[in-house]
């Protein structure tokens, strides 16, 4: 079964979200065949080359409706992807900031929902995205369909043959702020789906590294928004998925990942001295000493300053 990402141009982390998401899928999603990315093209990935039984394909596709209707853009990309012969008939739609943090087979990826939209907290409908969800609730209800809330950040199975027909029933996804992606499809095709419990943990603010470990202990999936993509979250993602995959053409350029990688490599002096100079630019009086003196005391200083960054997470 294939994995389908739709990607816009709004990454706050140079598309490293999808880098770690792909690492998570290649490690934990058993039964995965190929990966399709529709939209933005991350430059650090190698495409159209089979490696270890998988291939990453990129399909260019614009954001048709602009930023105001983000879900409409995603729907158009999924509809376009459903016309691609190479995509598996059953596939898993996933956002770039979703991660498989426990082993699971493709057949066991379940379309959980968060309840009947008529009964959820009314404050949910106050934001722009919430208003879009409210429009979706009304559109489904007007067609006599129970409006279930599937629009949370978790992997979502879909059938290629059902995509275009499903969204064609709701042309309002193209207008104004649009309709949401998963609640339309899920309310029609997964009316008997279970309610989500602890299967996914979403992060929308800063948590300590210790709290992230505790909160995800029983979860299959992790997700975050931009506010949740913090230094502790980056370190946590690296701790789960530290190894670059053969598809990656360059390294992550990020302070937390750099220091985590240095730790993983056994804290080599040459790399540590360069990181100290890079991330402590104000300590210029120490730069030349650190760069040219591989002594026990200098190594201890480098270790102290770099580890201090990690201990603060």
VOBA-1610 file (N, C-alpha, C; in pm, whole numbers, padded with zeros to 5 digits, always signed):
BEGIN
Unk+00085-00119+00000Unk+00000+00000+00000Unk+00088+00124+00000Unk+00048+00226-00073Unk+00128+00347-00088Unk+00088+00452+00015Unk+00180+00546+00035Unk+00160+00659+00125Unk+00155+00785+00040Unk+00053+00870+00065Unk+00035+00991-00014Unk+00045+01115+00075Unk+00142+01201+00046Unk+00153+01331+00112Unk+00105+01439+00014Unk+00029+01537+00065Unk+00006+01659-00012Unk+00084+01769+00059Unk+00160+01845-00017Unk+00254+01938+00044Unk+00239+02076-00016Unk+00220+02175+00073Unk+00219+02315+00031Unk+00355+02378+00057Unk+00356+02511+00056Unk+00484+02583+00069Unk+00500+02647+00206Unk+00425+02601+00305Unk+00425+02670+00434Unk+00512+02610+00541Unk+00606+02524+00508Unk+00688+02461+00612Unk+00769+02565+00688Unk+00769+02552+00822Unk+00849+02639+00908Unk+00987+02578+00938Unk+01014+02461+00881Unk+01137+02389+00916Unk+01203+02331+00790Unk+01196+02407+00682Unk+01261+02368+00556Unk+01220+02228+00510Unk+01095+02193+00534Unk+01038+02062+00496Unk+01101+01945+00570Unk+01168+01971+00682Unk+01221+01860+00760Unk+01111+01780+00829Unk+00991+01839+00840Unk+00879+01762+00892Unk+00858+01636+00808Unk+00854+01652+00677Unk+00830+01535+00591Unk+00951+01442+00591Unk+01069+01497+00611Unk+01189+01413+00621Unk+01171+01311+00735Unk+01132+01362+00853Unk+01118+01272+00968Unk+00991+01188+00959Unk+00888+01240+00894Unk+00768+01160+00872Unk+00798+01040+00784Unk+00876+01063+00677Unk+00915+00952+00589Unk+01005+00854+00664Unk+01097+00904+00743Unk+01179+00814+00826Unk+01090+00726+00914Unk+00987+00788+00973Unk+00899+00712+01062Unk+00823+00605+00987Unk+00778+00637+00866Unk+00703+00540+00786Unk+00792+00424+00742Unk+00913+00456+00698Unk+01004+00350+00653Unk+01046+00259+00768Unk+01046+00312+00888Unk+01081+00231+01004Unk+00963+00152+01058Unk+00846+00213+01067Unk+00735+00155+01145Unk+00613+00112+01067Unk+00598+00155+00940Unk+00478+00119+00864Unk+00508-00004+00778Unk+00470-00118+00828Unk+00497-00244+00758Unk+00390-00268+00651Unk+00435-00308+00534Unk+00344-00322+00420Unk+00347-00200+00329Unk+00429-00101+00365Unk+00444+00017+00281Unk+00513-00019+00150Unk+00459+00033+00040Unk+00521+00012-00090Unk+00596+00140-00131Unk+00527+00234-00194Unk+00591+00356-00243Unk+00533+00479-00174Unk+00601+00592-00194Unk+00562+00719-00133Unk+00541+00821-00244Unk+00426+00889-00242Unk+00394+00992-00340Unk+00382+01126-00268Unk+00445+01229-00322Unk+00435+01364-00270Unk+00375+01451-00379Unk+00259+01509-00351Unk+00188+01592-00449Unk+00194+01737-00403Unk+00247+01825-00488Unk+00257+01966-00452Unk+00400+02012-00448Unk+00440+02074-00337Unk+00577+02120-00316Unk+00675+02003-00330Unk+00796+02034-00380Unk+00897+01930-00401Unk+01016+01952-00307Unk+01026+01876-00199Unk+01144+01887-00111Unk+01271+01857-00189Unk+01368+01946-00178Unk+01488+01934-00261Unk+01585+01828-00212Unk+01569+01783-00087Unk+01669+01693-00029Unk+01637+01546-00055Unk+01531+01517-00129Unk+01492+01378-00154Unk+01531+01334-00295Unk+01563+01206-00306Unk+01591+01147-00437Unk+01464+01080-00487Unk+01425+01112-00609Unk+01297+01066-00663Unk+01317+00963-00775Unk+01212+00884-00794Unk+01203+00791-00909Unk+01313+00687-00911Unk+01372+00659-00795Unk+01479+00559-00786Unk+01443+00456-00681Unk+01419+00331-00721Unk+01388+00228-00619Unk+01506+00205-00526Unk+01481+00213-00396Unk+01584+00187-00295Unk+01523+00101-00186Unk+01581-00015-00165Unk+01534-00107-00061Unk+01384-00136-00072Unk+01336-00149-00196Unk+01197-00187-00218Unk+01098-00074-00219Unk+01143+00050-00207Unk+01054+00166-00207Unk+01101+00268-00309Unk+01006+00346-00360Unk+01038+00458-00449Unk+00960+00579-00403Unk+01024+00696-00407Unk+00955+00821-00379Unk+00927+00892-00511Unk+00800+00925-00533Unk+00759+00996-00654Unk+00712+01136-00617Unk+00743+01232-00702Unk+00690+01367-00685Unk+00597+01401-00800Unk+00479+01456-00766Unk+00383+01500-00867Unk+00359+01649-00844Unk+00406+01734-00933Unk+00382+01878-00915Unk+00234+01912-00927Unk+00187+01998-00840Unk+00047+02042-00847Unk+00034+02171-00767Unk-00027+02275-00824Unk-00032+02405-00756Unk-00141+02409-00648Unk-00130+02508-00562Unk-00239+02539-00470Unk-00342+02621-00547Unk-00452+02555-00583Unk-00550+02614-00674Unk-00623+02732-00612Unk-00653+02725-00483Unk-00743+02822-00421Unk-00674+02922-00329Unk-00544+02922-00321Unk-00476+03015-00233Unk-00482+02972-00088Unk-00425+03055+00001Unk-00412+03018+00141Unk-00545+03015+00215Unk-00642+03091+00170Unk-00771+03100+00240Unk-00842+02966+00247Unk-00827+02885+00144Unk-00895+02755+00136Unk-00792+02644+00131Unk-00723+02624+00243Unk-00615+02525+00248Unk-00666+02385+00222Unk-00780+02349+00279Unk-00832+02213+00260Unk-00876+02190+00116Unk-00928+02294+00051Unk-00963+02280-00091Unk-00842+02247-00174Unk-00729+02309-00143Unk-00604+02276-00214Unk-00565+02132-00194Unk-00580+02084-00070Unk-00545+01944-00041Unk-00637+01849-00116Unk-00766+01880-00116Unk-00862+01793-00186Unk-00827+01783-00334Unk-00795+01896-00396Unk-00761+01892-00539Unk-00637+01806-00564Unk-00542+01811-00471Unk-00422+01728-00487Unk-00453+01580-00471Unk-00540+01547-00377Unk-00579+01406-00360Unk-00656+01357-00481Unk-00748+01440-00531Unk-00825+01402-00650Unk-00730+01380-00768Unk-00634+01470-00784Unk-00538+01455-00893Unk-00458+01326-00876Unk-00413+01299-00754Unk-00334+01178-00728Unk-00415+01052-00757Unk-00546+01059-00732Unk-00630+00939-00753Unk-00640+00901-00901Unk-00599+00991-00989Unk-00601+00959-01132Unk-00469+00899-01180Unk-00373+00889-01091Unk-00240+00838-01128Unk-00239+00686-01119Unk-00213+00622-01229Unk-00221+00476-01236Unk-00126+00409-01138Unk-00009+00466-01117Unk+00093+00401-01034Unk+00056+00399-00886Unk-00031+00488-00842Unk-00072+00490-00702Unk-00156+00367-00672Unk-00131+00303-00558Unk-00205+00182-00523Unk-00354+00213-00505Unk-00440+00113-00533Unk-00585+00134-00525Unk-00627+00175-00384Unk-00571+00111-00285Unk-00588+00155-00146Unk-00460+00226-00106Unk-00472+00345-00051Unk-00354+00421-00011Unk-00382+00490+00122Unk-00278+00542+00183Unk-00290+00613+00310Unk-00252+00758+00288Unk-00347+00847+00314Unk-00321+00991+00307Unk-00263+01036+00441Unk-00157+01116+00437Unk-00090+01159+00559Unk-00038+01301+00542Unk-00040+01377+00650Unk+00019+01511+00651Unk+00168+01502+00681Unk+00241+01603+00640Unk+00387+01598+00659Unk+00427+01605+00806Unk+00338+01657+00893Unk+00371+01667+01035Unk+00303+01556+01117Unk+00285+01441+01055Unk+00237+01318+01120Unk+00349+01216+01121Unk+00354+01135+01227Unk+00463+01038+01240Unk+00411+00907+01296Unk+00461+00797+01243Unk+00432+00664+01296Unk+00533+00636+01406Unk+00490+00636+01532Unk+00587+00621+01641Unk+00585+00482+01703Unk+00499+00394+01652Unk+00500+00254+01692Unk+00484+00170+01564Unk+00532+00047+01564Unk+00513-00039+01447Unk+00365-00068+01422Unk+00325-00063+01295Unk+00188-00092+01256Unk+00190-00136+01111Unk+00096-00221+01071Unk+00085-00261+00931Unk-00010-00167+00858Unk+00007-00157+00728Unk-00081-00069+00649Unk-00227-00109+00665Unk-00254-00239+00676Unk-00392-00286+00688Unk-00457-00247+00820Unk-00374-00215+00920Unk-00428-00180+01052Unk-00435-00030+01077Unk-00405+00050+00976Unk-00422+00195+00991Unk-00572+00224+00985Unk-00626+00267+01097Unk-00771+00278+01116Unk-00817+00424+01107Unk-00930+00451+01041Unk-00982+00588+01030Unk-01062+00629+01154Unk-00994+00665+01261Unk-01062+00710+01383Unk-01129+00846+01360Unk-01236+00871+01436Unk-01295+01006+01436Unk-01306+01058+01579Unk-01341+01185+01592Unk-01346+01250+01724Unk-01489+01282+01767Unk-01586+01208+01710Unk-01724+01224+01754Unk-01812+01291+01651Unk-01941+01291+01681Unk-02042+01358+01599Unk-02023+01509+01609Unk-02011+01576+01497Unk-01986+01720+01499Unk-02100+01800+01560Unk-02218+01740+01570Unk-02329+01809+01635Unk-02314+01812+01786Unk-02223+01731+01838Unk-02211+01717+01983Unk-02075+01757+02038Unk-01984+01804+01954Unk-01852+01842+02004Unk-01856+01984+02061Unk-01750+02023+02128Unk-01740+02155+02191Unk-01766+02265+02088Unk-01867+02351+02110Unk-01898+02455+02011Unk-01784+02554+01988Unk-01691+02566+02085Unk-01577+02655+02066Unk-01486+02608+01953Unk-01500+02480+01916Unk-01422+02425+01804Unk-01446+02505+01677Unk-01562+02566+01664Unk-01601+02630+01538Unk-01565+02778+01532Unk-01483+02827+01625Unk-01455+02971+01634Unk-01342+03018+01543Unk-01246+02932+01513Unk-01133+02972+01430Unk-01170+02962+01282Unk-01080+03007+01196Unk-01105+02994+01051Unk-01120+02847+01015Unk-01028+02764+01065Unk-01041+02622+01037Unk-01169+02566+01099Unk-01204+02614+01219Unk-01328+02568+01283Unk-01451+02605+01203Unk-01449+02724+01142Unk-01562+02764+01057Unk-01571+02674+00935Unk-01455+02632+00884Unk-01454+02538+00772Unk-01514+02404+00815Unk-01481+02361+00936Unk-01540+02237+00989Unk-01690+02253+01005Unk-01734+02371+01050Unk-01877+02397+01063Unk-01949+02393+00930Unk-01886+02447+00825Unk-01945+02439+00691Unk-01956+02293+00648Unk-01856+02213+00685Unk-01858+02071+00651Unk-01971+02000+00723Unk-01991+02032+00850Unk-02101+01974+00927Unk-02234+02004+00858Unk-02253+02128+00816Unk-02378+02167+00750Unk-02393+02096+00615Unk-02285+02088+00538Unk-02292+02024+00406Unk-02330+01877+00418Unk-02270+01807+00515Unk-02303+01666+00536Unk-02447+01650+00585Unk-02486+01731+00681Unk-02620+01722+00738Unk-02726+01749+00633Unk-02699+01843+00542Unk-02796+01876+00436Unk-02819+01759+00342Unk-02724+01666+00337Unk-02741+01546+00254Unk-02783+01425+00336Unk-02822+01448+00461Unk-02869+01339+00545Unk-02759+01247+00596Unk-02636+01297+00599Unk-02522+01217+00642Unk-02479+01262+00782Unk-02463+01168+00873Unk-02416+01201+01007Unk-02277+01262+00999Unk-02260+01387+01049Unk-02131+01454+01034Unk-02031+01412+01143Unk-01941+01325+01108Unk-01840+01277+01202Unk-01711+01355+01182Unk-01642+01382+01291Unk-01522+01466+01290Unk-01397+01380+01271Unk-01356+01364+01144Unk-01235+01288+01111Unk-01113+01380+01091Unk-01132+01509+01104Unk-01024+01601+01066Unk-00928+01629+01180Unk-00857+01525+01217Unk-00747+01535+01310Unk-00622+01487+01236Unk-00508+01518+01290Unk-00382+01483+01222Unk-00343+01339+01254Unk-00390+01247+01170Unk-00350+01107+01181Unk-00359+01045+01043Unk-00280+00944+01014Unk-00287+00876+00884Unk-00429+00828+00855Unk-00468+00837+00727Unk-00609+00818+00691Unk-00618+00732+00565Unk-00672+00610+00573Unk-00681+00523+00455Unk-00791+00571+00360Unk-00764+00560+00231Unk-00860+00601+00128Unk-00853+00503+00011Unk-00961+00501-00068Unk-00966+00421-00190Unk-00958+00513-00311Unk-00866+00483-00399Unk-00845+00567-00516Unk-00974+00579-00598Unk-01047+00470-00611Unk-01167+00470-00695Unk-01280+00552-00637Unk-01274+00585-00506Unk-01384+00657-00441Unk-01359+00806-00429Unk-01237+00850-00450Unk-01200+00988-00418Unk-01277+01091-00500Unk-01264+01087-00631Unk-01324+01191-00716Unk-01475+01196-00699Unk-01539+01080-00697Unk-01685+01074-00682Unk-01730+01131-00549Unk-01655+01103-00444Unk-01693+01151-00311Unk-01692+01303-00305Unk-01583+01365-00347Unk-01573+01510-00335Unk-01659+01583-00438Unk-01691+01517-00548Unk-01780+01578-00647Unk-01919+01603-00590Unk-01957+01529-00487Unk-02088+01548-00423Unk-02093+01676-00339Unk-01975+01737-00313Unk-01968+01852-00225Unk-01886+01964-00292Unk-01941+02024-00397Unk-01864+02126-00472Unk-01830+02250-00390Unk-01893+02266-00273Unk-01861+02382-00189Unk-01719+02376-00134Unk-01652+02264-00149Unk-01512+02260-00104Unk-01427+02356-00187Unk-01479+02400-00302Unk-01405+02489-00390Unk-01429+02637-00359Unk-01531+02668-00279Unk-01573+02806-00260Unk-01539+02857-00120Unk-01521+02990-00111Unk-01497+03058+00015Unk-01382+02991+00092Unk-01406+02951+00219Unk-01300+02886+00297Unk-01303+02734+00279Unk-01396+02684+00199Unk-01398+02543+00163Unk-01460+02452+00267Unk-01434+02323+00252Unk-01478+02218+00343Unk-01355+02138+00386Unk-01367+02063+00492Unk-01251+01988+00540Unk-01234+01856+00464Unk-01113+01807+00462Unk-01075+01694+00377Unk-01133+01562+00426Unk-01104+01527+00551Unk-01129+01391+00598Unk-01273+01369+00645Unk-01337+01473+00699Unk-01472+01453+00750Unk-01572+01425+00638Unk-01549+01484+00521Unk-01635+01453+00405Unk-01620+01305+00370Unk-01497+01265+00345Unk-01472+01126+00302Unk-01509+01028+00413Unk-01466+01055+00535Unk-01488+00961+00644Unk-01634+00944+00681Unk-01710+01053+00682Unk-01851+01043+00721Unk-01930+00958+00622Unk-01886+00956+00496Unk-01953+00875+00394Unk-01906+00729+00399Unk-01776+00709+00408Unk-01720+00574+00390Unk-01688+00503+00521Unk-01681+00575+00631Unk-01642+00514+00759Unk-01741+00548+00870Unk-01868+00533+00841Unk-01972+00569+00939Unk-01962+00486+01067Unk-01903+00367+01058Unk-01890+00279+01174Unk-01751+00284+01236Unk-01672+00382+01199Unk-01535+00392+01252Unk-01535+00417+01402Unk-01432+00372+01472Unk-01424+00394+01616Unk-01385+00537+01651Unk-01418+00576+01772Unk-01378+00707+01823Unk-01234+00700+01870Unk-01156+00802+01838Unk-01016+00804+01877Unk-01003+00818+02028Unk-00908+00743+02084Unk-00880+00751+02227Unk-00736+00802+02244Unk-00643+00710+02266Unk-00503+00750+02288Unk-00416+00720+02166Unk-00479+00680+02056Unk-00401+00635+01941Unk-00310+00744+01884Unk-00354+00870+01892Unk-00273+00980+01840Unk-00258+01087+01946Unk-00139+01145+01952Unk-00114+01256+02043Unk-00075+01378+01961Unk-00151+01486+01980Unk-00128+01611+01906Unk-00063+01714+01998Unk+00036+01786+01945Unk+00106+01889+02022Unk+00089+02024+01954Unk+00029+02117+02028Unk+00003+02253+01977Unk+00073+02360+02059Unk+00161+02320+02151Unk+00233+02414+02234Unk+00360+02346+02285Unk+00435+02418+02366Unk+00561+02365+02415Unk+00540+02266+02530Unk+00601+02150+02517Unk+00609+02052+02626Unk+00756+02017+02644Unk+00792+01981+02766Unk+00929+01936+02790Unk+00951+01802+02722Unk+01077+01769+02702Unk+01111+01639+02643Unk+01055+01525+02726Unk+01065+01537+02857Unk+01012+01434+02947Unk+00861+01419+02930Unk+00789+01530+02918Unk+00644+01523+02902Unk+00605+01463+02767Unk+00681+01494+02663Unk+00652+01434+02532Unk+00664+01283+02539Unk+00768+01235+02605Unk+00784+01090+02622Unk+00664+01031+02695Unk+00622+01095+02802Unk+00510+01042+02882Unk+00380+01044+02803Unk+00354+01154+02733Unk+00226+01170+02664Unk+00213+01079+02543Unk+00322+01037+02485Unk+00317+00951+02366Unk+00339+00803+02397Unk+00353+00769+02523Unk+00391+00632+02560Unk+00295+00527+02504Unk+00166+00558+02496Unk+00067+00460+02451Unk+00009+00492+02314Unk+00072+00583+02241Unk+00016+00628+02113Unk+00083+00559+01995Unk+00006+00545+01887Unk+00059+00495+01761Unk+00117+00607+01676Unk+00054+00725+01687Unk+00090+00836+01600Unk+00118+00961+01684Unk+00204+01045+01629Unk+00231+01176+01686Unk+00209+01279+01577Unk+00157+01395+01617Unk+00141+01507+01523Unk+00166+01637+01597Unk+00198+01741+01522Unk+00215+01873+01582Unk+00176+01979+01480Unk+00145+02098+01527Unk+00133+02212+01438Unk+00261+02295+01451Unk+00262+02415+01393Unk+00384+02496+01398Unk+00421+02531+01541Unk+00322+02560+01624Unk+00350+02596+01763Unk+00406+02478+01842Unk+00372+02358+01799Unk+00421+02238+01867Unk+00555+02188+01817Unk+00606+02250+01709Unk+00736+02209+01655Unk+00845+02285+01729Unk+00871+02242+01851Unk+00964+02308+01941Unk+01098+02234+01943Unk+01195+02291+02015Unk+01323+02223+02028Unk+01309+02085+02094Unk+01231+02071+02203Unk+01211+01937+02259Unk+01148+01840+02158Unk+01053+01891+02076Unk+00990+01804+01977Unk+01091+01759+01872Unk+01177+01849+01828Unk+01279+01812+01729Unk+01372+01705+01785Unk+01414+01724+01908Unk+01504+01626+01970Unk+01433+01492+01985Unk+01305+01495+02021Unk+01228+01371+02036Unk+01219+01298+01902Unk+01190+01371+01796Unk+01181+01308+01663Unk+01315+01246+01624Unk+01423+01318+01651Unk+01554+01262+01619Unk+01582+01137+01702Unk+01542+01139+01829Unk+01568+01023+01915Unk+01497+00899+01863Unk+01380+00917+01801Unk+01306+00803+01745Unk+01358+00764+01607Unk+01397+00862+01529Unk+01433+00837+01389Unk+01565+00908+01356Unk+01675+00860+01413Unk+01802+00931+01398Unk+01875+00905+01266Unk+01840+00797+01201Unk+01922+00754+01087Unk+01870+00809+00955Unk+01951+00883+00881Unk+01910+00927+00748Unk+01877+00807+00659Unk+01777+00823+00576Unk+01742+00717+00482Unk+01819+00737+00352Unk+01836+00632+00273Unk+01913+00645+00148Unk+01855+00748+00051Unk+01727+00783+00068Unk+01665+00882-00021Unk+01712+01025+00009Unk+01771+01048+00125Unk+01807+01183+00167Unk+01941+01224+00108Unk+01941+01338+00038Unk+02060+01382-00034Unk+02145+01478+00048Unk+02091+01530+00160Unk+02172+01618+00245Unk+02129+01600+00390Unk+02195+01671+00479Unk+02169+01659+00622Unk+02073+01767+00669Unk+02017+01746+00787Unk+01931+01847+00849Unk+02020+01961+00898Unk+01981+02083+00868Unk+02053+02201+00917Unk+01972+02261+01031Unk+02003+02218+01154Unk+01926+02261+01270Unk+02011+02241+01395Unk+02010+02338+01484Unk+02094+02332+01603Unk+02068+02209+01687Unk+01941+02181+01717Unk+01909+02068+01804Unk+01948+01936+01738Unk+01921+01923+01609Unk+01955+01800+01538Unk+02107+01785+01528Unk+02177+01895+01504Unk+02324+01890+01498Unk+02382+01836+01628Unk+02334+01888+01741Unk+02390+01847+01871Unk+02348+01703+01903Unk+02225+01668+01868Unk+02179+01530+01891Unk+02263+01432+01809Unk+02294+01470+01684Unk+02377+01384+01599Unk+02518+01372+01656Unk+02573+01481+01706Unk+02705+01479+01771Unk+02705+01385+01890Unk+02600+01390+01971Unk+02587+01297+02084Unk+02586+01153+02035Unk+02505+01127+01932Unk+02490+00991+01880Unk+02622+00937+01827Unk+02705+01024+01770Unk+02833+00982+01713Unk+02942+00965+01818Unk+02907+00985+01946Unk+03006+00969+02052Unk+03081+01095+02088Unk+03026+01211+02050Unk+03082+01342+02085Unk+03225+01363+02032Unk+03246+01346+01902Unk+03381+01366+01847Unk+03427+01511+01863Unk+03555+01528+01891Unk+03608+01661+01921Unk+03592+01757+01803Unk+03633+01714+01683Unk+03632+01805+01568Unk+03492+01861+01543Unk+03393+01775+01546Unk+03257+01820+01523Unk+03208+01907+01639Unk+03239+01866+01760Unk+03197+01942+01877Unk+03253+02082+01879Unk+03380+02097+01842Unk+03441+02230+01841Unk+03373+02319+01737Unk+03340+02264+01621Unk+03271+02341+01518Unk+03131+02382+01564Unk+03062+02292+01633Unk+02928+02325+01683Unk+02936+02431+01792Unk+03036+02423+01877Unk+03052+02525+01981Unk+03071+02663+01917Unk+03157+02670+01819Unk+03182+02798+01751Unk+03056+02848+01680Unk+02982+02755+01620Unk+02862+02793+01546Unk+02751+02840+01638Unk+02729+02771+01749Unk+02613+02798+01832Unk+02644+02882+01956Unk+02771+02917+01977Unk+02808+03011+02083Unk+02893+03122+02021Unk+02834+03198+01928Unk+02913+03300+01856Unk+02964+03412+01946Unk+02902+03433+02061Unk+02943+03542+02150Unk+03067+03509+02232Unk+03103+03383+02237Unk+03221+03343+02315Unk+03345+03338+02225Unk+03370+03450+02159Unk+03479+03455+02061Unk+03615+03433+02126Unk+03630+03475+02251Unk+03758+03456+02318Unk+03795+03309+02335Unk+03697+03221+02326Unk+03722+03078+02342Unk+03734+03004+02209Unk+03692+03068+02101Unk+03684+02997+01973Unk+03819+02939+01930Unk+03924+03021+01933Unk+04054+02973+01886Unk+04108+02864+01976Unk+04085+02877+02106Unk+04131+02776+02202Unk+04061+02643+02177Unk+03930+02650+02161Unk+03849+02529+02139Unk+03886+02462+02008Unk+03914+02544+01907Unk+03940+02490+01774Unk+04075+02418+01765Unk+04172+02461+01843Unk+04309+02411+01825Unk+04364+02326+01938Unk+04282+02298+02040Unk+04333+02227+02156Unk+04243+02109+02194Unk+04278+01993+02145Unk+04202+01872+02178Unk+04258+01813+02308Unk+04219+01877+02418Unk+04263+01831+02549Unk+04142+01788+02631Unk+04172+01721+02740Unk+04064+01674+02827Unk+03978+01791+02875Unk+04041+01900+02919Unk+03963+02012+02973Unk+03881+02081+02864Unk+03935+02094+02746Unk+03861+02157+02636Unk+03743+02069+02596Unk+03767+01939+02589Unk+03656+01848+02556Unk+03545+01859+02661Unk+03584+01873+02787Unk+03485+01888+02894Unk+03406+02019+02877Unk+03474+02124+02838Unk+03404+02251+02817Unk+03304+02240+02702Unk+03349+02181+02591Unk+03259+02163+02477Unk+03139+02079+02518Unk+03166+01971+02588Unk+03059+01883+02634Unk+02962+01959+02723Unk+03015+02041+02814Unk+02930+02116+02906Unk+02837+02210+02830Unk+02893+02290+02739Unk+02812+02391+02671Unk+02711+02330+02575Unk+02750+02227+02499Unk+02655+02167+02404Unk+02549+02085+02477Unk+02590+02009+02578Unk+02494+01929+02654Unk+02397+02019+02730Unk+02442+02137+02769Unk+02356+02233+02837Unk+02232+02266+02754Unk+02250+02277+02622Unk+02137+02305+02532Unk+02036+02193+02538Unk+02084+02068+02537Unk+01994+01953+02539Unk+01926+01938+02676Unk+02002+01961+02783Unk+01945+01946+02917Unk+01835+02048+02946Unk+01831+02155+02868Unk+01728+02256+02889Unk+01595+02221+02824Unk+01592+02113+02748Unk+01472+02077+02673Unk+01364+02020+02765
//
